[in-house]
Amino acid sequence: MTLNGKIKFAVVGCGHIGKRHAAMISNNPEAELVALADVKETIAKDVASYNVPFFTSLTQLLESEIPFDVLCVATPNGLHEEQALQALRAGRNVVIEKPMALTKAGCERIIYEALHHHRQVFCVMQNRYSPPMTWLKEVLRKNLLGNIYLVQVNCYWNRDERYYVPGNWHGTKNLDGGVLYTQFSHFIDIMFWLFGDIENIKGKFTNFNHKQLTEFDDSGFVNFDFVNGGMGCINFSTSAWNENLESSITIIGENGTVKVGGQYMNELQVCKIKNYEMPVLPPGNPPNDYGPYKGSAANHHYVFQNVVDVLKGRAAITTNALEGLKVVEIIQKIYNNNHQSA
């Protein structure tokens, strides 16, 4: 930290998400952006307004010996593990965009290095901060729904040739990993956060209209049991025509029914709970805007405030490394239980 008490950040990966990280850091009065890095030299002009040193590799950034406390990893998914390890071994804390890595083993290696070097790992799962989700977490904590019978998660988005541009990392197995990693891991995180781990997984996947665009399936049905009781399913697709349709979670419980829907699981649509009146929730933030596409709610400022609070000893991590690992583990288990693929 600098003498003024600010937490110093550097960002590797200056695409849409990396630029959002830089903006959130710059807007936080207790944070300071000190460096940026991206393999594309041409992107330097897009971030020149931050007036900080720009590097074309993480190695170059670390060798510069510019002092900083936290590295934000906002590069393609397949690079998260390697770059997080590199930063941890250099004595930095890390903020890792979802997913934490593309394998459970990769997440375990990150956790090992963090423990070995006494550094913190923050996983970016900003949907936890949306008003319907913080409300729903409290409803479940108070056991207002009683026993949970059934949970259904629906994720129907659009990703087409506007997104899967030839030569881009999107759509590749080694850097993207699949739609559950890139598009829908936030909603798997929400499900895990609310209900815990899953078992007895059965899945059916296919690739309807991305065969020339991606190296993986675009759609799937998955059903399973929750370890803590009840059963669930995830239905997902990136084949919705032209625009995102919905991201929703429906819960059938002993004492009530709840549905949070909207395009980004950001609207409380149904609340029928025994002896309970549906509250008026505060408005949430709009979705992130990525040109022709929109993504999950723009709650990154909460993530960075938590990083500052944790490193200043004022709070616990809202999404720790073990939770990041569990999301990756669940996705990996789902893909490994693909019983039929077209």
N, C-alpha and C positions, 0 to 999 in steps of 0.2 A: 504493500500500500504506500501511496505517496504521503508526504508530510501533512497534506490536507485531509487525510483519512479516506480518500477515495479508493475504491477497488479498481485496479487496472485490468482492462480486458484487451485481448487481441482476438480477431476473427479469421478463421481459415475457411474459404469458400464464400465468394461474394455474389452469388446468384440471388434469387428472390428472397430466400430465407436469410442468407447471410447479411443482406442489406437491411432486413428487418432487425436482425440482431444488433447491427451497428447503430441503427436509429434508436432502439430501446436503450442501449448503453448510453448514447449521447444525451438522451432525454432524462436520464436518472441523475439527480444531483449528487449522489454518492458513488457514481461510477465514472470511469474515464476510459475512452477508447484510445489505445496507444499504437495500434498497428493493424494492418489488414494484409491478407495473403490470398492469392488465387493463381492457378496455373495459366489462366488466360490474361496475358499482359494487356490486352485491349480493354479489359474491364476496369483498369486503373482509372481511366477518365470518368467512369460512372461513379466512382467513389472518391474522386479528387476533393470534393467539397468537405470531406472530413479532415483534410489537412493532416494526415498521419502517414508515416512511412508505409509503402506498399511493397510486398515481396511476392515472388512468383513460385515459392514453395514454402512449406512449413519448416523444412530443414533450414532454409535461408533465414527465415524469421527467427528461429531459435538460436542460430549461430550469430545473429546480429547482437545478441546479449541485451536487447531492449528489455528492461525489467517489466514484468506484468504478472498478475496473480492468477488469471483465468484465461484459458483458451476456449473459444466457442468453435465447435466443430460443426460446420454447416455445409459440408461437401456431400457428394453422392454417397448413398448408403453403404456401399461396399468399401469405402475408405474410412468410415467412422472408427473401426477398431484400430487399424494401424496408426491413425493420427492421434487418437486418444492415448494409446500406449506411448507414443513418442512424446507427447506433452507431459504425461504423468512421470515418465522417466527423467524429464527435464525439470521436475519439481513444480509443475503447474497443476492447479485444479482445472477440471474440464466441465464444460456444458456441452452435452451431446444432443443434437437434433435426433428425432426419432427416425429409424429405430436405433437403439444403442449399438447394435452390430447386426450382422445377418445370421449369426448362429449363437446358440447358448454358450458354446465353448468360447467364442469370441468375447462375449459378455463376461464370462468367468475370468478370462485373462485380464480384462480391464479392471475388474474388481480386485484381483490379486495385486496388480501394480498400484492401485489406489491405496490399498492397505499397506503395502510394502513401503510406499513413499509418504504415507500419512497425508494423503490429499483427498479432496472431495470430488465426487462425480455427480453431476446434476443432469437428469434426463428430462428433455423437453416434452411434456405432456400437458399442454396448456388448456385442453378442454375441461380438465378438472376444475378450472376456475369459473366456468360459465354458471350463471345463477341457477338454472335448473339442476345442474349436477351437484352443486354445493347443497342445494335444498334436498335433493334425492339422497345424498349421502347421509344427511341428518335424519331423514325419515327412516332409513334402514338402520342407522345407529340406534334409534329409539325403538326399533322393532315394531313400528306402527303397522306394517303390512303382515306381521306374523310370519308363519312359515312361507317360504318362497316356493311356488309350484313350477312356474314356467317363465323363462326370459327369452324374448325374441329380439335379435338385433338385425335390422335391415339397413344395408348400405348400397344405394344405387346411384352411381355417379356417371358422368360422361368424361371419358378421355379418348380422344380420337387423333387423327393425323395432325391436328394443331398442337397436340402435346407430345406425341411420339414422333419427333422430328428426326429424320435420318442423321446419324452421326452423334446424336445426343445420348447421354447415359440412360435416359428413361427407356424402359422396355428391355434392358439387358439383364440377364440373370445374375451376372457377377457384381454389377454396380447398383441396380435397382432392386432385384430380388423377388419382386412380385407385388401385386396390388395390396395384399394384406400388410406388407411392410410399408409401402409408400403412400397409399391412399387411406387405408383403414386401420392402421395400428392405433390411432388415437381412440377409436371406438372399442377396440379389443382391450386397450388400457382401461377405459371407463368400465367395461364389463368386469374385468379382473379387480379393479379398485372397489367396485360395489359388492361383488359376489364371490371373489376368490377364484381358485384354480379349477380346472376342468379335467374330466377323464372320460373314458369310453367314447372316444371321438370317432365319428364316421363322416366322411366327406365325399362329395361328388363335384368335380370341377370340369370345366370345358373352356375353350377359347372360341367365342362366337364370331367376332369380327375384328380381331387384332392379329390374325395369323401372319400377316405381312408386316406387323408393327412391333410385336413383342415376342420374347422368348419364353413366355409363360401364359397360363390361363387367365382369362379376364373375368370369369364368373364362377360362383360356387354355392352349394348348399352344404352346411355343416351342422350336425347335431351331436349332442354330448350331454353328460351329467355334470353337475357341479359337485365338487368334493364336499361342500358344506350342505348339500341337499337341494333338490329340485333339478329340473332339466332345462336345457337351453338350445338355441340354434342361432346360427349366423347365416344370413343370406346376402350375398354381395355380387356386384357387377359394376364394371366400368363401361358397360355397353348401353347405358341410357342415352337416348338420342339427343344430341345437341347441347344439353346442359344437365347439371346435377339435378337429381330428382329428390332424394331424401336420405337422411341418416337418422334412424329412429331406434328407440329401445322401448319395448312393451313388457311390463312386469305383471304377472298374475300371482297374487299372494292370497294367503288365508283370509286377510281382513281388508283386501282392497285391490284395485287395479290402477296402474299408472302408465302413462305413455308420454315420453319426451320425443318429439319429432322435429319437423322442419328439415331443411336441406342439410343442416350441420348439427343435428341433435341439440338444438338450441332453443326449442320452444316447448313449454309444458302444455301439452294438449289435452290430457285426460288425467284427472285426479279424483278418484272415487275411493275414499278410505273411510272405514267405519268410524263414526263419531269424530270426523275431522273435516274442516272446511278448507277448500283449496285456497292457498295464499296468492296474493299479487306479488310476483317476483320483480326485482329491479330489472331494467333492460340490460341485455347483454351487448357485447361488442359485435360489430359486423364481421363477416368472414374475411380472411385474408384474400386479397385480390391479386391474382397472377395473370394479368392480361386477359385472355379469353376464358380463364378458369378461376374458380374460387375454391378456397380450401377451408380448413377449420377456423374457428373463431380467433380473432386477433387479440389473444390474451398474453402475448409474450412479455408484456411489461410486468405482469405478475411473476413470471418466471424469474426475470432479472432482479426484481425486488427481493425475491426469496434468496437468490444467490448472495446478494449484498447482506441481507439479514443473517444468513447462516455464517458467512465469513466474518461478520462482526459479532457473532455470538448471541444473536437476538432471537433465533428461530431454528426449527428443525427443517430438513429438506422435505419439500412437498412430494417430489418423485425421486426416490433414491435409486441407487444402482441396482439393488436387488429387485425392485419393482420393474426397472427397465429390463432386467434379465428375464423376469417372468413373462412379460409381454412377448419378448422374442421367443422364449421357450414355447409359449402357447401357439404362436404362429408356426413355429417349426413343427410342433406336434400335429397341427392341423394339416399342413402340407404333407407330412409323412404318413397321414392316414387317408390319403386320397384313394378311395376304393375304385373310382372310375374316372377316366379322363378321355375326352374325345380327341 
